[in-house]
Amino acid sequence: MLSRRPDAPLAAPAEPGPLPDLRDAAERFERARSRNPEVMAAAEGVGLAHAERDRTRRERLPDFGVGLTHNRPDEGRSSWDLMFEVTIPLQQGSRRAREYEAERMLAAAQARREATADEAAGRLGAAWAAYTGGRDGLRLLRGSLVPQAAATRDAARSALAGGQVDFDSVLEAERQLIAVREQVLQAEIEARLALSEIEKLSGEIK
């Protein structure tokens, strides 16, 4: 899948770029309702239903066909056959039933497209809320909780050096700092997953 040799060296890990500040909500929601892959597939279904309805309507009119065949037997003279065929729609009841079915199929395809567009917009709204909430949570963690936990750890180390606390207090402060850093990592992973979902739903990635 990666088109690489199994023994090829892996690329060095790089720091991910900063999370973007998304502001084009209306444009993305419009793209989710029109350019989303699932919505585009549903729109293809509408196009097929349109074509079937038009084909069914053409059955109201008489149709004709012309055929020309060149006969060349093994022995004897060659000849030409001309065929002319006329089709007259006499069974009006069955024709009307087929037209009604085609109309209902078109209405169902349009309803599926609208339902798919609404679902894509709803999923985009959920992903948008998860991304903005995760981004705000990251800002709080990095700007407040991580510095506080680091300051508590440093204060515990200084107090240990002065004989004011025991070593367990330093370990507890270190554990709290690690826990906060894990929260930062988890929040960033969730925010980036939400960003990927936003880009997929708005048709930016396939």
Secondary structure as the mmCIF struct_conf table of DSSP 4:
data_model
#
loop_
_struct_conf.conf_type_id
_struct_conf.id
_struct_conf.beg_label_comp_id
_struct_conf.beg_label_asym_id
_struct_conf.beg_label_seq_id
_struct_conf.end_label_comp_id
_struct_conf.end_label_asym_id
_struct_conf.end_label_seq_id
BEND BEND1 ARG A 4 ARG A 4
TURN_TY1_P TURN_TY1_P1 PRO A 6 ASP A 7
BEND BEND2 ALA A 8 ALA A 8
HELX_LH_PP_P HELX_LH_PP_P1 PRO A 9 PRO A 13
HELX_LH_PP_P HELX_LH_PP_P2 GLU A 15 PRO A 20
HELX_RH_AL_P HELX_RH_AL_P1 ALA A 25 SER A 34
TURN_TY1_P TURN_TY1_P2 ARG A 35 ARG A 35
HELX_RH_AL_P HELX_RH_AL_P2 PRO A 37 ARG A 58
TURN_TY1_P TURN_TY1_P3 GLU A 59 ARG A 60
BEND BEND3 LEU A 61 LEU A 61
STRN STRN1 ASP A 63 ASN A 71
BEND BEND4 ASP A 74 GLY A 76
STRN STRN2 SER A 79 THR A 87
HELX_RH_AL_P HELX_RH_AL_P3 GLN A 92 LEU A 140
HELX_RH_PI_P HELX_RH_PI_P1 LEU A 141 LEU A 145
HELX_RH_AL_P HELX_RH_AL_P4 VAL A 146 ALA A 161
TURN_TY1_P TURN_TY1_P4 GLY A 162 GLY A 163
BEND BEND5 GLN A 164 VAL A 165
HELX_RH_AL_P HELX_RH_AL_P5 PHE A 167 LEU A 201
TURN_TY1_P TURN_TY1_P5 SER A 202 GLY A 203
BEND BEND6 GLU A 204 GLU A 204
#
